[in-house]
Each structure stands twice: as C-alpha cells, then as structure tokens.
C-alpha cells in the first residue's frame, strides 16, 4: 500500500506533542521526516507556524526553534503547531530552491502526492498541516541578497474582510513595516492556497543579510507580539527597536514598483532600505565588468517613493530585480 | 607562438591609462580580459589594488570602482594600478571559488602558465601586476556568511621590519579592527607570494552581509585614509563611523581562536562581533534538524576573548568554523 503523508502523533492529544510529519518517498528521493511540535491547550485560536520554506532564509527556522523553547510554558489556550523547517533539503544546502528537483517550494503549492520531492512536501503541508489551522505564519526573510526592513507582508486578496483581518494580524507584529505587496509571481504560493481556504496567512520577511543574535531578537519579538494579539499568550506587545527607533508603517508595493536592471553589470546601491527618494532620484548604478571607460548606468525612481528593499551590491544579469519601491498604503 | 599574460597598454605612460590584463586561454577556458587602470603621476609609492579575488565578496570590486572614479583627479604622485575584479568568472557566479575549475584563486598563487583558469589568473597577476608595486591592497570581505567588523588583516611574517611596516599601513586605514591573523590555511595565498618578495600586502576584510551604500562608504573611507598615509593623495584621515562610534583597535587571532562546530545542525549565534565574552561564555548553539526533543549543543569560549567574526545563523556541517576569537595584540 502506498504511504500517505501523516503525522507520527495524534493532534488531539492535550499538551505538548513532539514528532514528525512524514513526507512519503517518491521516484526522486527517499521519505522525509520533518520535525513538528504541537502545543494543544484546548479551545482557542488554531495557528500553524512554518519556517525554512526557502532554504537560504535561516531566520525562520531559528525563530521557530526559539518558540519551541518557551511557547509550551507560556501558551494559555488554543493550538499552535510549529514546523521549523519544511524544506530541510534546501536548508542544508542553503539554497532558495530544493536541490533535488530544482523547484521553488513556494511555487508548487498545493503540491502533488505523485510529484517530485518539493511537490510531495507541499502536498503533505497542504493536506496534513494546513487543515489544522485558521491562521498561518510562514516565516521568510530577505536571504543574503536583499536588504529589507523586518516586515510582515501579504499579497492582496479579493475578499475585503479577509484582507482587513490579515492586515490587522500583520500590524500586530509591530515590525517596522507591514506591506501589502502586489507580486508578479504568486502562482503556487503557500499564501494563495491558504487564503483560498479563507485562512489568514501572514508571511514575515525578516530582513536580510547576516542572521545575527540581535536580528533574531527583533524577529522573535515580532512573533511574540502577534501571539499576544491572537490571545495565545499573555503579555504586553512592544515595538522592537530597529536602528535606534521604535516605529511601524503600513506600505503598499504595486507591480510597477519593481525596478529591474537595465543592463548586466555590478550593481552598486546608492541608497538604503526605508530611504525616501524623490522622483528621478538615484537608486543605484550598474558598472560594466568589461571596461573601466564605460559610463555607469544609472537606475532612478519613476515617482517619489520609499525604498522597501534594495539588492545587495554585486553582479546582476539583465532584467534582474534590484529594488522594490513602496508608498504609504491607501485604504 | 603561445600567448603570454600582458597588459594592453604601457605602464610607463604618464597620466591615466585604461586597458586590460590579458590572461591567455588554456585547455579549460578562453582568454580573459581583466579591466585595469594605471594612474602614473611619476615618482612616489607604487601601489597595486585588487578586488574580486573571491567572487562572493562584492565590496572590493565596488570600492575599487569608486577609486577609479576619483583617484585620477586626486593622486599627487607615484603610481597606482587598480584591477577591480581579478576573478570575473567567480564574480559573475557570486561564488568564492572559480566555477570553471572549482579552485579558490587565493590558494593557487603564484599560479601556473599552463594550469587551469584560476592558476592562469594567478600567474598573470604574479608576473605582470605584482612586480609593478611595493604595496598591495587586496580587497576582501566576509561575504554573506561571516559577520565581521570592517577590518584590515595580515598574516604574521617572520621579517620583523616588514611586519611592523604592514601593521603601520594597516592601522592607517583607521577601520574598527586591525588584525594579525595566524591562519591555518595560507599556502597559495596572494599575501604569502607578495610578502615573500618583501612587499607590504594588506588584506582588507570589509565586513560581511549586505553590501549597502552605507557599508561601502566606510570601506571607501578606509582606503582613502591609507592612500593619505602612503602620501598618494592629500587630505586628513578620519575614523569612519561604525555603529555610532569612531574607534580602532589592533587585535590578534591565533590558531586556537578558531571555534568549529562540534556537530552538524542549525547554528544560532548568541553573541555578536566585537562582543567581549568571558571564559566559558556562550557563543552560540547548534540545533538538531532531525528532532525537536534533542537538547541544543552549546558552543562556549575556552578563554576570555573578543569575538572577531561570527558565522551567520544557518545550517553547518561538523567541524565548520563558526567563530574566530581575538585578543588585544601584544607587541
């Protein structure tokens, strides 16, 4: 008999249960055992927290493990299920996509039971973990390539009530930015599958660059704030300190806010994330690698904007995204 | 007739010359043309500046290009030769080693004319560029994996006079740290080949993580300070501001100061670069990826130390370096 994805423990068990989500073997790879914890304190919100969707975003797995450390002693009601790294193959390889099949896990949801390993992981999450929750925190970050402020993002959904609820929960993190992101490439995202089932899916983007102790403290504080807002733990929510400031803003990014490289070359950032840039202002320049006499190509903003994310300096090909602009959200 | 490595212009030409260093083709790859600028203002110091030795350290190529922009108008004497990216194949691939032959360019010096492409690059640098200079700045950084303070490092050399001169030039950068690093793996380094010829080779380690506009400004200021100290440009040297402070310290790191992972797992940093840690103090922990019941493995410091570099959080194998400690240098 063919194995189906399943948990190694019973979710209805009260208290703390620790075990694994089994992703069955397929033609390309053996079965996977993803560590999972369930903290079941009876009636109340039902939350799923996932990390390691993209393997080169280590903040999620580490914040999830911090929660595993203290949440069992602090959670007062409801049920929280945490899967710190849902794509262990990519986490071990420190790659965005899964090395075995070359697929981006966050573009193959809801997955396929008879597909490649990324599709089987997505299928197991969609069929076993997602139905257990009303709210999902999928913990992402900017990897080492994108300079982003600690933020919570969501993609716009048609259902106005669901959208309002997602923004409410997102703002409860009290991270520097809450962003409604009109993204050009959402097919197969975990977000979309969850939202289509009416669930509140919150996607954190925990900054980028070095995964340091101080950065992790900010991200953990953000998740704790959201847990307080959901009523799962007691305490007082506080804005984490980021760059000597405690503040939050809600922004939106449209399709036209993605700036792409007009040539290949070495991208030199000339502004920083959260900078306010005037119309025509300089974002960065592209240097030719072939010659030192070629004039650098300037990349400027079409309209006055806030810089949400800017690419770390380095070589880019033609048409690679180098900046995401944003502006205050109009409701 | 077999082509030999050469410059496309005459180094004795006064003023600014721009062209290429030709690395001949070999069995594994075509000929390379590395952009080079020479700023020849007559008698005075003879300096070579190289970037892009490791392809995933983009700070060097970008700082070098900033110098290309302003140094021709500011240099008052001597000759400066700048090669912003000596390993363009690795820069384009954003990898430490050269993708064609899998070799670390900074471990194959002085190179071989009939070797693989990394060895041919090293040979061209060693035979054509290195003889033109008394002092070399090889611009490195911590890549996206290591959290390092902006620093200038050198490996200890037996010649006491050369050592003193290297420390003097290194301290002239006025970056937060000058480090004398007893490194376990120096065979084939550009440093060693240059030092064996009595040259002052300064290796910058321009921090790690996101290559941002503000980070680049610090690194450029450091190089400018050193150019002032060498007498190549006029001006007043100033400590760049790093983390709201203007300060420098000279440290040393010994072989025993490298802390390696005692197991495989997800490394969680618990302290930050430049933290002072007491004997037995916690550096970080390793989390098992297989189970959430396993106790995290603690990594502690054997003796009171300053943290020079700490690895960004993420998956590590057994025996990977996770921290480099340091202590004030004893002269």
Interface residues (C-beta under 8 A of the other chain):
Chain A: X18 X33 X35 X36 X37 X56 X58 X59 X61 X62 X65 X68 X84 X85 X88 X91 X92 X94 X144 X145 X146 X147 X208 X209 X210 X211 X212 X213 X214 X216 X266 X268 X269 X270 X271 X272 X284 X287 X289 X290 X291 X292 X293 X296 X310 X312 X313 X314 X315
Chain B: X18 X33 X35 X36 X37 X56 X58 X59 X61 X62 X65 X68 X84 X85 X88 X91 X92 X94 X144 X145 X146 X147 X208 X209 X210 X211 X212 X213 X214 X216 X266 X268 X269 X270 X271 X272 X284 X287 X289 X290 X291 X292 X293 X296 X310 X312 X313 X314 X315
